[in-house]
Structure formats: C-alpha cells, structure tokens
Amino acid sequence: MTRLVELDATGPRKLSPEDLDDEKGDVAVCQCGLSDSFPFCDGSHRRTADEDADETYVYENGERRVVDRVVTDDESE
C-alpha cells in the first residue's frame, strides 16, 4: 500500500526536552503523515490498519479514499 502525504514544512524539527511525554518518558515521531500534531505521533496511524497492500490512498478532511492513478505536474518540462 502507498499513501499520498502533503507536507508544508521547509526545514527540520529539532526535538527538545519539552517534547518528552511526561507519562511515558519518550517521543513518538509520526511515520504515516496523518498526525494532527506532526511531526509527533497522535495515534492517527490506527486508521491505516485495514489498508490494502495493492491500493494507494489519500486522506482528506478526515476521509480516506482510494486513488486510481497519480498525476504530477513537472514544471521543468
């Protein structure tokens, strides 16, 4: 399975001691791209548990849909 993720950050996020979870003592970094507190994990990845390995998905406005094809606009051409 693949997932289309749109990000708008232009630089890295440096983690600091304030980023530690007081209860767990750790930092979980989002790897799915769906977290509302990105770059930190908020558990949103649970929505991907039933994704099919042969499909490509996009998540918009809280909804998931299958994408038939991905078209990109290459401005260099």
N, CA, C and O atoms as a Tripos MOL2 file, in Angstrom:
@<TRIPOS>MOLECULE
protein
  308   307    77     0     0
PROTEIN
NO_CHARGES

@<TRIPOS>ATOM
      1 N           0.8330   -1.1670    0.0000 N.3       1 MET1
      2 CA          0.0000    0.0000    0.0000 C.3       1 MET1
      3 C           0.8800    1.2330    0.0000 C.2       1 MET1
      4 O           1.9960    1.2210    0.5200 O.2       1 MET1
      5 N           0.3710    2.2770   -0.5810 N.am      2 THR2
      6 CA          1.0450    3.5670   -0.5360 C.3       2 THR2
      7 C           0.0520    4.6010   -0.0490 C.2       2 THR2
      8 O          -1.1620    4.4020   -0.1010 O.2       2 THR2
      9 N           0.5970    5.7110    0.4250 N.am      3 ARG3
     10 CA         -0.2350    6.7800    0.9580 C.3       3 ARG3
     11 C           0.3340    8.1000    0.4740 C.2       3 ARG3
     12 O           1.5360    8.3390    0.5890 O.2       3 ARG3
     13 N          -0.5170    8.9580   -0.0660 N.am      4 LEU4
     14 CA         -0.0730   10.2660   -0.5030 C.3       4 LEU4
     15 C          -0.1100   11.2100    0.7010 C.2       4 LEU4
     16 O          -1.1360   11.3400    1.3680 O.2       4 LEU4
     17 N           1.0250   11.8660    0.9690 N.am      5 VAL5
     18 CA          1.1390   12.7620    2.1110 C.3       5 VAL5
     19 C           1.6320   14.1050    1.6120 C.2       5 VAL5
     20 O           2.6280   14.1760    0.8930 O.2       5 VAL5
     21 N           0.9470   15.1620    1.9850 N.am      6 GLU6
     22 CA          1.3580   16.5040    1.6090 C.3       6 GLU6
     23 C           1.8800   17.2180    2.8490 C.2       6 GLU6
     24 O           1.1720   17.3390    3.8490 O.2       6 GLU6
     25 N           3.1180   17.6880    2.7790 N.am      7 LEU7
     26 CA          3.7340   18.3990    3.8940 C.3       7 LEU7
     27 C           4.0900   19.8040    3.4520 C.2       7 LEU7
     28 O           4.3430   20.0410    2.2710 O.2       7 LEU7
     29 N           4.1100   20.7380    4.3930 N.am      8 ASP8
     30 CA          4.4400   22.1020    4.0170 C.3       8 ASP8
     31 C           5.6200   22.6850    4.7840 C.2       8 ASP8
     32 O           5.9510   23.8550    4.5900 O.2       8 ASP8
     33 N           6.2550   21.9160    5.6370 N.am      9 ALA9
     34 CA          7.4200   22.4060    6.3670 C.3       9 ALA9
     35 C           8.5940   22.5990    5.4150 C.2       9 ALA9
     36 O           8.7240   21.8910    4.4150 O.2       9 ALA9
     37 N           9.4390   23.5610    5.7380 N.am     10 THR10
     38 CA         10.5930   23.8360    4.8840 C.3      10 THR10
     39 C          11.9140   23.5690    5.5840 C.2      10 THR10
     40 O          12.9770   23.9030    5.0600 O.2      10 THR10
     41 N          11.8520   22.9750    6.7520 N.am     11 GLY11
     42 CA         13.0870   22.6800    7.4800 C.3      11 GLY11
     43 C          12.8500   21.5960    8.5060 C.2      11 GLY11
     44 O          11.7260   21.1190    8.6650 O.2      11 GLY11
     45 N          13.8950   21.2080    9.1990 N.am     12 PRO12
     46 CA         13.7860   20.1260   10.1820 C.3      12 PRO12
     47 C          13.1460   20.5990   11.4810 C.2      12 PRO12
     48 O          13.0870   21.7950   11.7640 O.2      12 PRO12
     49 N          12.6760   19.6490   12.2530 N.am     13 ARG13
     50 CA         12.1480   19.9250   13.5890 C.3      13 ARG13
     51 C          13.1510   19.3650   14.5770 C.2      13 ARG13
     52 O          13.3580   18.1530   14.6330 O.2      13 ARG13
     53 N          13.7710   20.2260   15.3520 N.am     14 LYS14
     54 CA         14.7190   19.7930   16.3700 C.3      14 LYS14
     55 C          13.9490   19.4560   17.6390 C.2      14 LYS14
     56 O          13.1980   20.2830   18.1550 O.2      14 LYS14
     57 N          14.1360   18.2480   18.1350 N.am     15 LEU15
     58 CA         13.4450   17.8280   19.3470 C.3      15 LEU15
     59 C          14.1420   18.4190   20.5650 C.2      15 LEU15
     60 O          15.3630   18.5730   20.5840 O.2      15 LEU15
     61 N          13.3500   18.7450   21.5790 N.am     16 SER16
     62 CA         13.8880   19.3270   22.8040 C.3      16 SER16
     63 C          13.3470   18.5380   23.9930 C.2      16 SER16
     64 O          12.4480   17.7140   23.8260 O.2      16 SER16
     65 N          13.8790   18.7770   25.1820 N.am     17 PRO17
     66 CA         13.3760   18.0590   26.3610 C.3      17 PRO17
     67 C          11.8720   18.2490   26.5870 C.2      17 PRO17
     68 O          11.2210   17.3740   27.1580 O.2      17 PRO17
     69 N          11.3150   19.3750   26.1460 N.am     18 GLU18
     70 CA          9.8790   19.6100   26.3070 C.3      18 GLU18
     71 C           9.0430   18.6590   25.4470 C.2      18 GLU18
     72 O           7.8450   18.5000   25.6820 O.2      18 GLU18
     73 N           9.6660   18.0360   24.4650 N.am     19 ASP19
     74 CA          8.9570   17.1120   23.5920 C.3      19 ASP19
     75 C           8.7480   15.7350   24.2280 C.2      19 ASP19
     76 O           8.0100   14.9120   23.6870 O.2      19 ASP19
     77 N           9.3780   15.4830   25.3530 N.am     20 LEU20
     78 CA          9.2130   14.2040   26.0330 C.3      20 LEU20
     79 C           7.8330   14.1070   26.6550 C.2      20 LEU20
     80 O           7.3240   15.0750   27.2200 O.2      20 LEU20
     81 N           7.2400   12.9480   26.5480 N.am     21 ASP21
     82 CA          5.9570   12.6690   27.1700 C.3      21 ASP21
     83 C           6.2030   12.4360   28.6630 C.2      21 ASP21
     84 O           6.9400   11.5200   29.0290 O.2      21 ASP21
     85 N           5.5970   13.2510   29.5220 N.am     22 ASP22
     86 CA          5.8230   13.1440   30.9650 C.3      22 ASP22
     87 C           5.4180   11.7880   31.5280 C.2      22 ASP22
     88 O           6.0470   11.2890   32.4610 O.2      22 ASP22
     89 N           4.3660   11.1880   30.9620 N.am     23 GLU23
     90 CA          3.8990    9.8960   31.4610 C.3      23 GLU23
     91 C           4.7300    8.7400   30.9350 C.2      23 GLU23
     92 O           5.0810    7.8340   31.6910 O.2      23 GLU23
     93 N           5.0470    8.7610   29.6500 N.am     24 LYS24
     94 CA          5.7620    7.6450   29.0320 C.3      24 LYS24
     95 C           7.2710    7.8480   29.0190 C.2      24 LYS24
     96 O           8.0310    6.8790   28.9840 O.2      24 LYS24
     97 N           7.7070    9.1070   29.0460 N.am     25 GLY25
     98 CA          9.1340    9.3910   29.0330 C.3      25 GLY25
     99 C           9.7720    9.2150   27.6690 C.2      25 GLY25
    100 O          10.9900    9.0720   27.5650 O.2      25 GLY25
    101 N           8.9550    9.2240   26.6170 N.am     26 ASP26
    102 CA          9.5110    9.0390   25.2810 C.3      26 ASP26
    103 C           8.8890   10.0050   24.2830 C.2      26 ASP26
    104 O           7.9660   10.7540   24.6020 O.2      26 ASP26
    105 N           9.4120    9.9650   23.0840 N.am     27 VAL27
    106 CA          8.8930   10.7650   21.9820 C.3      27 VAL27
    107 C           8.5550    9.8030   20.8530 C.2      27 VAL27
    108 O           9.3870    8.9850   20.4610 O.2      27 VAL27
    109 N           7.3410    9.8990   20.3300 N.am     28 ALA28
    110 CA          6.9490    9.0820   19.1870 C.3      28 ALA28
    111 C           6.8340   10.0070   17.9820 C.2      28 ALA28
    112 O           6.0660   10.9690   17.9960 O.2      28 ALA28
    113 N           7.6030    9.7090   16.9430 N.am     29 VAL29
    114 CA          7.6070   10.5220   15.7380 C.3      29 VAL29
    115 C           6.6950    9.8610   14.7040 C.2      29 VAL29
    116 O           6.7550    8.6510   14.4850 O.2      29 VAL29
    117 N           5.8500   10.6800   14.0750 N.am     30 CYS30
    118 CA          4.8930   10.1880   13.0830 C.3      30 CYS30
    119 C           5.6240    9.6640   11.8430 C.2      30 CYS30
    120 O           6.5180   10.3230   11.3110 O.2      30 CYS30
    121 N           5.2340    8.4840   11.3980 N.am     31 GLN31
    122 CA          5.7780    7.9120   10.1660 C.3      31 GLN31
    123 C           4.7060    7.7400    9.0960 C.2      31 GLN31
    124 O           5.0200    7.3830    7.9600 O.2      31 GLN31
    125 N           3.4380    7.9910    9.4470 N.am     32 CYS32
    126 CA          2.3630    7.7910    8.4720 C.3      32 CYS32
    127 C           1.9540    9.0840    7.7790 C.2      32 CYS32
    128 O           1.3390    9.0430    6.7130 O.2      32 CYS32
    129 N           2.2860   10.2340    8.3660 N.am     33 GLY33
    130 CA          1.9390   11.5190    7.7690 C.3      33 GLY33
    131 C           0.5420   12.0000    8.0820 C.2      33 GLY33
    132 O           0.1130   13.0090    7.5220 O.2      33 GLY33
    133 N          -0.1890   11.3220    8.9510 N.am     34 LEU34
    134 CA         -1.5720   11.6820    9.2370 C.3      34 LEU34
    135 C          -1.7770   12.4080   10.5640 C.2      34 LEU34
    136 O          -2.8830   12.8680   10.8470 O.2      34 LEU34
    137 N          -0.7470   12.5180   11.3680 N.am     35 SER35
    138 CA         -0.8790   13.0890   12.6970 C.3      35 SER35
    139 C          -1.2580   14.5640   12.6730 C.2      35 SER35
    140 O          -0.6970   15.3440   11.9040 O.2      35 SER35
    141 N          -2.2210   14.9450   13.5270 N.am     36 ASP36
    142 CA         -2.5870   16.3440   13.6790 C.3      36 ASP36
    143 C          -1.5270   17.1110   14.4650 C.2      36 ASP36
    144 O          -1.5180   18.3420   14.4610 O.2      36 ASP36
    145 N          -0.6350   16.3840   15.1400 N.am     37 SER37
    146 CA          0.4440   17.0350   15.8850 C.3      37 SER37
    147 C           1.8020   16.7100   15.2640 C.2      37 SER37
    148 O           2.8120   16.6220   15.9620 O.2      37 SER37
    149 N           1.8080   16.5340   13.9440 N.am     38 PHE38
    150 CA          3.0310   16.2160   13.2000 C.3      38 PHE38
    151 C           4.1170   17.2200   13.5380 C.2      38 PHE38
    152 O           3.8260   18.4170   13.5620 O.2      38 PHE38
    153 N           5.3390   16.8120   13.7990 N.am     39 PRO39
    154 CA          5.9370   15.5230   13.4830 C.3      39 PRO39
    155 C           5.7670   14.4600   14.5580 C.2      39 PRO39
    156 O           6.3830   13.3970   14.4830 O.2      39 PRO39
    157 N           4.9350   14.7380   15.5600 N.am     40 PHE40
    158 CA          4.7440   13.7730   16.6350 C.3      40 PHE40
    159 C           3.5390   12.8860   16.3660 C.2      40 PHE40
    160 O           2.5440   13.3270   15.7910 O.2      40 PHE40
    161 N           3.6380   11.6480   16.7830 N.am     41 CYS41
    162 CA          2.5570   10.6810   16.6080 C.3      41 CYS41
    163 C           1.4090   11.0110   17.5590 C.2      41 CYS41
    164 O           1.6280   11.3110   18.7330 O.2      41 CYS41
    165 N           0.1840   10.9520   17.0400 N.am     42 ASP42
    166 CA         -1.0000   11.1250   17.8870 C.3      42 ASP42
    167 C          -1.9340    9.9150   17.7890 C.2      42 ASP42
    168 O          -3.0740    9.9660   18.2490 O.2      42 ASP42
    169 N          -1.4460    8.8330   17.1890 N.am     43 GLY43
    170 CA         -2.2490    7.6160   17.0650 C.3      43 GLY43
    171 C          -3.0730    7.5420   15.7920 C.2      43 GLY43
    172 O          -3.8050    6.5740   15.5890 O.2      43 GLY43
    173 N          -2.9690    8.5470   14.9310 N.am     44 SER44
    174 CA         -3.7520    8.5560   13.6870 C.3      44 SER44
    175 C          -3.4400    7.3690   12.7870 C.2      44 SER44
    176 O          -4.2640    7.0010   11.9510 O.2      44 SER44
    177 N          -2.2760    6.7690   12.9400 N.am     45 HIS45
    178 CA         -1.8930    5.6210   12.1110 C.3      45 HIS45
    179 C          -2.8470    4.4430   12.2870 C.2      45 HIS45
    180 O          -2.8900    3.5540   11.4360 O.2      45 HIS45
    181 N          -3.5940    4.4250   13.3550 N.am     46 ARG46
    182 CA         -4.5530    3.3330   13.5710 C.3      46 ARG46
    183 C          -5.5890    3.2790   12.4480 C.2      46 ARG46
    184 O          -6.1450    2.2190   12.1610 O.2      46 ARG46
    185 N          -5.8480    4.4310   11.8110 N.am     47 ARG47
    186 CA         -6.8160    4.4680   10.6980 C.3      47 ARG47
    187 C          -6.3050    3.7090    9.4790 C.2      47 ARG47
    188 O          -7.0900    3.4040    8.5810 O.2      47 ARG47
    189 N          -5.0170    3.3980    9.4200 N.am     48 THR48
    190 CA         -4.4400    2.7340    8.2540 C.3      48 THR48
    191 C          -4.3910    1.2170    8.3970 C.2      48 THR48
    192 O          -3.9320    0.5310    7.4840 O.2      48 THR48
    193 N          -4.8470    0.6890    9.5060 N.am     49 ALA49
    194 CA         -4.7010   -0.7370    9.8030 C.3      49 ALA49
    195 C          -5.3040   -1.6500    8.7410 C.2      49 ALA49
    196 O          -4.7910   -2.7450    8.5140 O.2      49 ALA49
    197 N          -6.3700   -1.2270    8.0950 N.am     50 ASP50
    198 CA         -7.0270   -2.0980    7.1180 C.3      50 ASP50
    199 C          -6.7320   -1.7030    5.6680 C.2      50 ASP50
    200 O          -7.4630   -2.1070    4.7640 O.2      50 ASP50
    201 N          -5.6810   -0.9270    5.4320 N.am     51 GLU51
    202 CA         -5.3120   -0.5770    4.0610 C.3      51 GLU51
    203 C          -4.8760   -1.8250    3.2960 C.2      51 GLU51
    204 O          -4.2120   -2.7030    3.8460 O.2      51 GLU51
    205 N          -5.2550   -1.8890    2.0340 N.am     52 ASP52
    206 CA         -4.8880   -2.9980    1.1590 C.3      52 ASP52
    207 C          -3.5110   -2.7220    0.5590 C.2      52 ASP52
    208 O          -3.2440   -1.6030    0.1200 O.2      52 ASP52
    209 N          -2.6490   -3.7100    0.5340 N.am     53 ALA53
    210 CA         -1.2820   -3.5460    0.0420 C.3      53 ALA53
    211 C          -1.2170   -3.1570   -1.4350 C.2      53 ALA53
    212 O          -0.2100   -2.6070   -1.8790 O.2      53 ALA53
    213 N          -2.2590   -3.4280   -2.1930 N.am     54 ASP54
    214 CA         -2.2590   -3.1370   -3.6250 C.3      54 ASP54
    215 C          -2.9240   -1.8060   -3.9840 C.2      54 ASP54
    216 O          -3.0950   -1.5090   -5.1660 O.2      54 ASP54
    217 N          -3.2950   -1.0150   -3.0050 N.am     55 GLU55
    218 CA         -4.0010    0.2470   -3.2470 C.3      55 GLU55
    219 C          -3.1470    1.4400   -2.8420 C.2      55 GLU55
    220 O          -2.2240    1.3120   -2.0390 O.2      55 GLU55
    221 N          -3.4670    2.6020   -3.4080 N.am     56 THR56
    222 CA         -2.8740    3.8670   -2.9970 C.3      56 THR56
    223 C          -3.9900    4.7010   -2.3970 C.2      56 THR56
    224 O          -5.0700    4.8060   -2.9790 O.2      56 THR56
    225 N          -3.7390    5.2960   -1.2400 N.am     57 TYR57
    226 CA         -4.7650    6.0290   -0.5130 C.3      57 TYR57
    227 C          -4.3910    7.4970   -0.3510 C.2      57 TYR57
    228 O          -3.2170    7.8670   -0.3280 O.2      57 TYR57
    229 N          -5.4210    8.3130   -0.2420 N.am     58 VAL58
    230 CA         -5.2550    9.7110    0.1400 C.3      58 VAL58
    231 C          -6.2630    9.9720    1.2600 C.2      58 VAL58
    232 O          -7.4070    9.5220    1.2020 O.2      58 VAL58
    233 N          -5.8200   10.7010    2.2690 N.am     59 TYR59
    234 CA         -6.6740   11.0720    3.3900 C.3      59 TYR59
    235 C          -6.8960   12.5720    3.3280 C.2      59 TYR59
    236 O          -5.9440   13.3500    3.3960 O.2      59 TYR59
    237 N          -8.1590   12.9820    3.1980 N.am     60 GLU60
    238 CA         -8.5090   14.4010    3.1370 C.3      60 GLU60
    239 C          -9.7390   14.6530    3.9810 C.2      60 GLU60
    240 O         -10.7240   13.9190    3.8970 O.2      60 GLU60
    241 N          -9.6780   15.6990    4.7970 N.am     61 ASN61
    242 CA        -10.8310   16.0970    5.6150 C.3      61 ASN61
    243 C         -11.3900   14.9370    6.4300 C.2      61 ASN61
    244 O         -12.6050   14.7890    6.5630 O.2      61 ASN61
    245 N         -10.5010   14.1240    6.9690 N.am     62 GLY62
    246 CA        -10.9260   13.0060    7.8000 C.3      62 GLY62
    247 C         -11.4440   11.8030    7.0490 C.2      62 GLY62
    248 O         -11.8390   10.8150    7.6670 O.2      62 GLY62
    249 N         -11.4500   11.8630    5.7330 N.am     63 GLU63
    250 CA        -11.9460   10.7470    4.9220 C.3      63 GLU63
    251 C         -10.8060   10.0820    4.1730 C.2      63 GLU63
    252 O          -9.8410   10.7410    3.7860 O.2      63 GLU63
    253 N         -10.9140    8.7880    3.9700 N.am     64 ARG64
    254 CA         -9.9340    8.0370    3.1900 C.3      64 ARG64
    255 C         -10.5660    7.6220    1.8760 C.2      64 ARG64
    256 O         -11.7230    7.2040    1.8290 O.2      64 ARG64
    257 N          -9.7890    7.7450    0.8120 N.am     65 ARG65
    258 CA        -10.2790    7.2460   -0.4770 C.3      65 ARG65
    259 C          -9.1270    6.6130   -1.2430 C.2      65 ARG65
    260 O          -7.9590    6.9440   -1.0390 O.2      65 ARG65
    261 N          -9.4880    5.7000   -2.1240 N.am     66 VAL66
    262 CA         -8.5160    5.0190   -2.9790 C.3      66 VAL66
    263 C          -8.2580    5.9020   -4.1930 C.2      66 VAL66
    264 O          -9.1840    6.4840   -4.7590 O.2      66 VAL66
    265 N          -7.0080    5.9950   -4.5830 N.am     67 VAL67
    266 CA         -6.6050    6.7800   -5.7460 C.3      67 VAL67
    267 C          -6.3170    5.8120   -6.8860 C.2      67 VAL67
    268 O          -5.5350    4.8770   -6.7210 O.2      67 VAL67
    269 N          -6.9440    6.0300   -8.0430 N.am     68 ASP68
    270 CA         -6.7380    5.1550   -9.1970 C.3      68 ASP68
    271 C          -5.3780    5.3700   -9.8400 C.2      68 ASP68
    272 O          -4.7150    4.4160  -10.2470 O.2      68 ASP68
    273 N          -4.9640    6.6360   -9.9290 N.am     69 ARG69
    274 CA         -3.6550    6.9390  -10.5030 C.3      69 ARG69
    275 C          -3.1890    8.2750   -9.9580 C.2      69 ARG69
    276 O          -3.9910    9.1000   -9.5180 O.2      69 ARG69
    277 N          -1.8840    8.4750   -9.9930 N.am     70 VAL70
    278 CA         -1.2770    9.7100   -9.5130 C.3      70 VAL70
    279 C          -0.6900   10.4360  -10.7080 C.2      70 VAL70
    280 O           0.1100    9.8750  -11.4560 O.2      70 VAL70
    281 N          -1.0890   11.6780  -10.8830 N.am     71 VAL71
    282 CA         -0.5800   12.5030  -11.9700 C.3      71 VAL71
    283 C           0.1770   13.6530  -11.3520 C.2      71 VAL71
    284 O          -0.3380   14.3300  -10.4630 O.2      71 VAL71
    285 N           1.4010   13.8840  -11.8130 N.am     72 THR72
    286 CA          2.1920   15.0020  -11.3040 C.3      72 THR72
    287 C           2.3920   16.0350  -12.3850 C.2      72 THR72
    288 O           2.3630   15.7150  -13.5730 O.2      72 THR72
    289 N           2.5910   17.2470  -11.9880 N.am     73 ASP73
    290 CA          2.8350   18.3440  -12.9040 C.3      73 ASP73
    291 C           4.3060   18.7030  -12.7930 C.2      73 ASP73
    292 O           4.7250   19.3340  -11.8220 O.2      73 ASP73
    293 N           5.0870   18.3060  -13.7810 N.am     74 ASP74
    294 CA          6.5180   18.5760  -13.7540 C.3      74 ASP74
    295 C           6.7740   19.8870  -14.4890 C.2      74 ASP74
    296 O           6.7100   19.9360  -15.7180 O.2      74 ASP74
    297 N           7.0600   20.9370  -13.7450 N.am     75 GLU75
    298 CA          7.2390   22.2620  -14.3230 C.3      75 GLU75
    299 C           8.5400   22.4050  -15.1060 C.2      75 GLU75
    300 O           8.7230   23.3900  -15.8210 O.2      75 GLU75
    301 N           9.4310   21.4530  -14.9850 N.am     76 SER76
    302 CA         10.7170   21.5500  -15.7020 C.3      76 SER76
    303 C          10.6110   21.1740  -17.1660 C.2      76 SER76
    304 O          11.5520   21.3900  -17.9290 O.2      76 SER76
    305 N           9.4920   20.6190  -17.5670 N.am     77 GLU77
    306 CA          9.3300   20.1980  -18.9650 C.3      77 GLU77
    307 C           8.8120   21.3360  -19.8340 C.2      77 GLU77
    308 O           8.6180   21.1560  -21.0370 O.2      77 GLU77
@<TRIPOS>BOND
     1     1     2 1
     2     2     3 1
     3     3     4 2
     4     3     5 am
     5     5     6 1
     6     6     7 1
     7     7     8 2
     8     7     9 am
     9     9    10 1
    10    10    11 1
    11    11    12 2
    12    11    13 am
    13    13    14 1
    14    14    15 1
    15    15    16 2
    16    15    17 am
    17    17    18 1
    18    18    19 1
    19    19    20 2
    20    19    21 am
    21    21    22 1
    22    22    23 1
    23    23    24 2
    24    23    25 am
    25    25    26 1
    26    26    27 1
    27    27    28 2
    28    27    29 am
    29    29    30 1
    30    30    31 1
    31    31    32 2
    32    31    33 am
    33    33    34 1
    34    34    35 1
    35    35    36 2
    36    35    37 am
    37    37    38 1
    38    38    39 1
    39    39    40 2
    40    39    41 am
    41    41    42 1
    42    42    43 1
    43    43    44 2
    44    43    45 am
    45    45    46 1
    46    46    47 1
    47    47    48 2
    48    47    49 am
    49    49    50 1
    50    50    51 1
    51    51    52 2
    52    51    53 am
    53    53    54 1
    54    54    55 1
    55    55    56 2
    56    55    57 am
    57    57    58 1
    58    58    59 1
    59    59    60 2
    60    59    61 am
    61    61    62 1
    62    62    63 1
    63    63    64 2
    64    63    65 am
    65    65    66 1
    66    66    67 1
    67    67    68 2
    68    67    69 am
    69    69    70 1
    70    70    71 1
    71    71    72 2
    72    71    73 am
    73    73    74 1
    74    74    75 1
    75    75    76 2
    76    75    77 am
    77    77    78 1
    78    78    79 1
    79    79    80 2
    80    79    81 am
    81    81    82 1
    82    82    83 1
    83    83    84 2
    84    83    85 am
    85    85    86 1
    86    86    87 1
    87    87    88 2
    88    87    89 am
    89    89    90 1
    90    90    91 1
    91    91    92 2
    92    91    93 am
    93    93    94 1
    94    94    95 1
    95    95    96 2
    96    95    97 am
    97    97    98 1
    98    98    99 1
    99    99   100 2
   100    99   101 am
   101   101   102 1
   102   102   103 1
   103   103   104 2
   104   103   105 am
   105   105   106 1
   106   106   107 1
   107   107   108 2
   108   107   109 am
   109   109   110 1
   110   110   111 1
   111   111   112 2
   112   111   113 am
   113   113   114 1
   114   114   115 1
   115   115   116 2
   116   115   117 am
   117   117   118 1
   118   118   119 1
   119   119   120 2
   120   119   121 am
   121   121   122 1
   122   122   123 1
   123   123   124 2
   124   123   125 am
   125   125   126 1
   126   126   127 1
   127   127   128 2
   128   127   129 am
   129   129   130 1
   130   130   131 1
   131   131   132 2
   132   131   133 am
   133   133   134 1
   134   134   135 1
   135   135   136 2
   136   135   137 am
   137   137   138 1
   138   138   139 1
   139   139   140 2
   140   139   141 am
   141   141   142 1
   142   142   143 1
   143   143   144 2
   144   143   145 am
   145   145   146 1
   146   146   147 1
   147   147   148 2
   148   147   149 am
   149   149   150 1
   150   150   151 1
   151   151   152 2
   152   151   153 am
   153   153   154 1
   154   154   155 1
   155   155   156 2
   156   155   157 am
   157   157   158 1
   158   158   159 1
   159   159   160 2
   160   159   161 am
   161   161   162 1
   162   162   163 1
   163   163   164 2
   164   163   165 am
   165   165   166 1
   166   166   167 1
   167   167   168 2
   168   167   169 am
   169   169   170 1
   170   170   171 1
   171   171   172 2
   172   171   173 am
   173   173   174 1
   174   174   175 1
   175   175   176 2
   176   175   177 am
   177   177   178 1
   178   178   179 1
   179   179   180 2
   180   179   181 am
   181   181   182 1
   182   182   183 1
   183   183   184 2
   184   183   185 am
   185   185   186 1
   186   186   187 1
   187   187   188 2
   188   187   189 am
   189   189   190 1
   190   190   191 1
   191   191   192 2
   192   191   193 am
   193   193   194 1
   194   194   195 1
   195   195   196 2
   196   195   197 am
   197   197   198 1
   198   198   199 1
   199   199   200 2
   200   199   201 am
   201   201   202 1
   202   202   203 1
   203   203   204 2
   204   203   205 am
   205   205   206 1
   206   206   207 1
   207   207   208 2
   208   207   209 am
   209   209   210 1
   210   210   211 1
   211   211   212 2
   212   211   213 am
   213   213   214 1
   214   214   215 1
   215   215   216 2
   216   215   217 am
   217   217   218 1
   218   218   219 1
   219   219   220 2
   220   219   221 am
   221   221   222 1
   222   222   223 1
   223   223   224 2
   224   223   225 am
   225   225   226 1
   226   226   227 1
   227   227   228 2
   228   227   229 am
   229   229   230 1
   230   230   231 1
   231   231   232 2
   232   231   233 am
   233   233   234 1
   234   234   235 1
   235   235   236 2
   236   235   237 am
   237   237   238 1
   238   238   239 1
   239   239   240 2
   240   239   241 am
   241   241   242 1
   242   242   243 1
   243   243   244 2
   244   243   245 am
   245   245   246 1
   246   246   247 1
   247   247   248 2
   248   247   249 am
   249   249   250 1
   250   250   251 1
   251   251   252 2
   252   251   253 am
   253   253   254 1
   254   254   255 1
   255   255   256 2
   256   255   257 am
   257   257   258 1
   258   258   259 1
   259   259   260 2
   260   259   261 am
   261   261   262 1
   262   262   263 1
   263   263   264 2
   264   263   265 am
   265   265   266 1
   266   266   267 1
   267   267   268 2
   268   267   269 am
   269   269   270 1
   270   270   271 1
   271   271   272 2
   272   271   273 am
   273   273   274 1
   274   274   275 1
   275   275   276 2
   276   275   277 am
   277   277   278 1
   278   278   279 1
   279   279   280 2
   280   279   281 am
   281   281   282 1
   282   282   283 1
   283   283   284 2
   284   283   285 am
   285   285   286 1
   286   286   287 1
   287   287   288 2
   288   287   289 am
   289   289   290 1
   290   290   291 1
   291   291   292 2
   292   291   293 am
   293   293   294 1
   294   294   295 1
   295   295   296 2
   296   295   297 am
   297   297   298 1
   298   298   299 1
   299   299   300 2
   300   299   301 am
   301   301   302 1
   302   302   303 1
   303   303   304 2
   304   303   305 am
   305   305   306 1
   306   306   307 1
   307   307   308 2
@<TRIPOS>SUBSTRUCTURE
     1 MET1         2 RESIDUE 1 A MET
     2 THR2         6 RESIDUE 1 A THR
     3 ARG3        10 RESIDUE 1 A ARG
     4 LEU4        14 RESIDUE 1 A LEU
     5 VAL5        18 RESIDUE 1 A VAL
     6 GLU6        22 RESIDUE 1 A GLU
     7 LEU7        26 RESIDUE 1 A LEU
     8 ASP8        30 RESIDUE 1 A ASP
     9 ALA9        34 RESIDUE 1 A ALA
    10 THR10       38 RESIDUE 1 A THR
    11 GLY11       42 RESIDUE 1 A GLY
    12 PRO12       46 RESIDUE 1 A PRO
    13 ARG13       50 RESIDUE 1 A ARG
    14 LYS14       54 RESIDUE 1 A LYS
    15 LEU15       58 RESIDUE 1 A LEU
    16 SER16       62 RESIDUE 1 A SER
    17 PRO17       66 RESIDUE 1 A PRO
    18 GLU18       70 RESIDUE 1 A GLU
    19 ASP19       74 RESIDUE 1 A ASP
    20 LEU20       78 RESIDUE 1 A LEU
    21 ASP21       82 RESIDUE 1 A ASP
    22 ASP22       86 RESIDUE 1 A ASP
    23 GLU23       90 RESIDUE 1 A GLU
    24 LYS24       94 RESIDUE 1 A LYS
    25 GLY25       98 RESIDUE 1 A GLY
    26 ASP26      102 RESIDUE 1 A ASP
    27 VAL27      106 RESIDUE 1 A VAL
    28 ALA28      110 RESIDUE 1 A ALA
    29 VAL29      114 RESIDUE 1 A VAL
    30 CYS30      118 RESIDUE 1 A CYS
    31 GLN31      122 RESIDUE 1 A GLN
    32 CYS32      126 RESIDUE 1 A CYS
    33 GLY33      130 RESIDUE 1 A GLY
    34 LEU34      134 RESIDUE 1 A LEU
    35 SER35      138 RESIDUE 1 A SER
    36 ASP36      142 RESIDUE 1 A ASP
    37 SER37      146 RESIDUE 1 A SER
    38 PHE38      150 RESIDUE 1 A PHE
    39 PRO39      154 RESIDUE 1 A PRO
    40 PHE40      158 RESIDUE 1 A PHE
    41 CYS41      162 RESIDUE 1 A CYS
    42 ASP42      166 RESIDUE 1 A ASP
    43 GLY43      170 RESIDUE 1 A GLY
    44 SER44      174 RESIDUE 1 A SER
    45 HIS45      178 RESIDUE 1 A HIS
    46 ARG46      182 RESIDUE 1 A ARG
    47 ARG47      186 RESIDUE 1 A ARG
    48 THR48      190 RESIDUE 1 A THR
    49 ALA49      194 RESIDUE 1 A ALA
    50 ASP50      198 RESIDUE 1 A ASP
    51 GLU51      202 RESIDUE 1 A GLU
    52 ASP52      206 RESIDUE 1 A ASP
    53 ALA53      210 RESIDUE 1 A ALA
    54 ASP54      214 RESIDUE 1 A ASP
    55 GLU55      218 RESIDUE 1 A GLU
    56 THR56      222 RESIDUE 1 A THR
    57 TYR57      226 RESIDUE 1 A TYR
    58 VAL58      230 RESIDUE 1 A VAL
    59 TYR59      234 RESIDUE 1 A TYR
    60 GLU60      238 RESIDUE 1 A GLU
    61 ASN61      242 RESIDUE 1 A ASN
    62 GLY62      246 RESIDUE 1 A GLY
    63 GLU63      250 RESIDUE 1 A GLU
    64 ARG64      254 RESIDUE 1 A ARG
    65 ARG65      258 RESIDUE 1 A ARG
    66 VAL66      262 RESIDUE 1 A VAL
    67 VAL67      266 RESIDUE 1 A VAL
    68 ASP68      270 RESIDUE 1 A ASP
    69 ARG69      274 RESIDUE 1 A ARG
    70 VAL70      278 RESIDUE 1 A VAL
    71 VAL71      282 RESIDUE 1 A VAL
    72 THR72      286 RESIDUE 1 A THR
    73 ASP73      290 RESIDUE 1 A ASP
    74 ASP74      294 RESIDUE 1 A ASP
    75 GLU75      298 RESIDUE 1 A GLU
    76 SER76      302 RESIDUE 1 A SER
    77 GLU77      306 RESIDUE 1 A GLU
